[in-house]
Amino acid sequence: MIRLDGMPSEHARCALLDEVSRLESLAADLTRFAGGCPPSPAELASAPTLRFWRLVTHGGPHLVGICRGHPRLRLPLITTSTVWAMDEGAGWARTLSRVYALGEPAGHPGRWEAIHRG
């Protein structure tokens, strides 16, 4: 949700256009997935990777996990934006913002050692 009250008109316009872009990208990907074309190996290789992730549903479906390669977030433990499509077997999830490559889910052997190593 974008709160526009009290926002200067140029800021509001930019915020709305950013959201439109994000939604158009999501819609294009969902259309592609519906046509049987999941993320390519090259797309997954360049996507941020979530390790030791868990799907949580409080407030909508999100993934929580240790992330590497995110273009904006630098902390390793993240909560994603809303998950719109996911294929755990193929190792990917599409959130509102982007595609993530999925590594080992939470509960995988060696989880604590890898978290402490970073």
N, C-alpha and C positions, 0 to 999 in steps of 0.2 A: 504494500500500500504506500502510496506517495501522498504525504500531507502537503497540500498547496497553500493552506491558510497562512498568511503572513510571509510567504516566500516571495521575494522579488520576481517579477514576471519572467525575466530572462532565465533565472535559476529554475523556475517551475517548468519552463519550456524545455530546458536541457534535461531535467530529471525525467520528464515525460517521454522525450525522444530516446533517452537511454533505455527506459523500460520497454518502449515499443521495439527497439532493436533486439533486446533480450528475448522478448516474446516471439518476434519473427524468427529468430534463430532456433528457438525451442520448437516452434510449429514446423519449420522446415525439417528439423531432425526427426520429429515424431512422424511426419509424413514419409520420410525416407525409411524409418524403421518399419512402419506399417506396410511398406512396399517390399519388405524382406531384405533391406540393406542396412545391417547393423553397422556400428562404428568399424572402420577398417583397421587392420593391424597398425598401419602408419599413424592413424588418428589416435589409437590407444597408446602407442609408443610416445607420442608427444603430449598426452593428457596427464594431468596430475594423478598420482597414484595414492590410493587409500589402503593402508595396511591396518590390520587388527581393527577392522571396522565392525560396526553394529548398526542395524536398521532400527531407528527409534520412531515412534509414532506420536509422541506428545506434541500437539500443535501441528500435526501433519507429518507425512513421512520424510525423514531426514536421515543422513548417514553421519555417524560420529566415528572418527578414527584418526590415525596418524597419517599425515599427508606430506608428500614430497612433490615438489615441482609446481606448486600452485602459483599462478602469475601475480596474485595480490596478497595472499596471506603468508606470513612468515613463521607463525607459531606452528609447531608440529601437530598439536591436537586441535582438530577443527570439527565444526558441525556444518554440514553442507546446507545449501538452500533446498527447497522442496524437491524431492525425487519424483520425477514424472515417468521414467521408464528404467527398467533394470533387468539384466540377465546375469544372475550370479554365476551360472555355469559357464557363460562366455566371458565373464570377468569385466563387466562394465555397468555403469549407471549413468543416466542422463538426468541432471538436476535442472532447475530453472536456469542456472548460469552456464553450465558446461557439462562435458562428458568427463567422467572419472574412470580410470582403470582400477579395478578392484584386485588387491592382493589378498593375503590371508585374512579370513574373518576373525573376529575376536574369539578367543577360546582355542585358537590354533596352538599346537605345541611350540614352546619357545617364545611365546608372546612377551613375557616379562623381561627376558634377557634382551630381546630386540628393542623394546621400549627404552630400557636403561642404556643401551648402547647408542640409541638415537638412530 
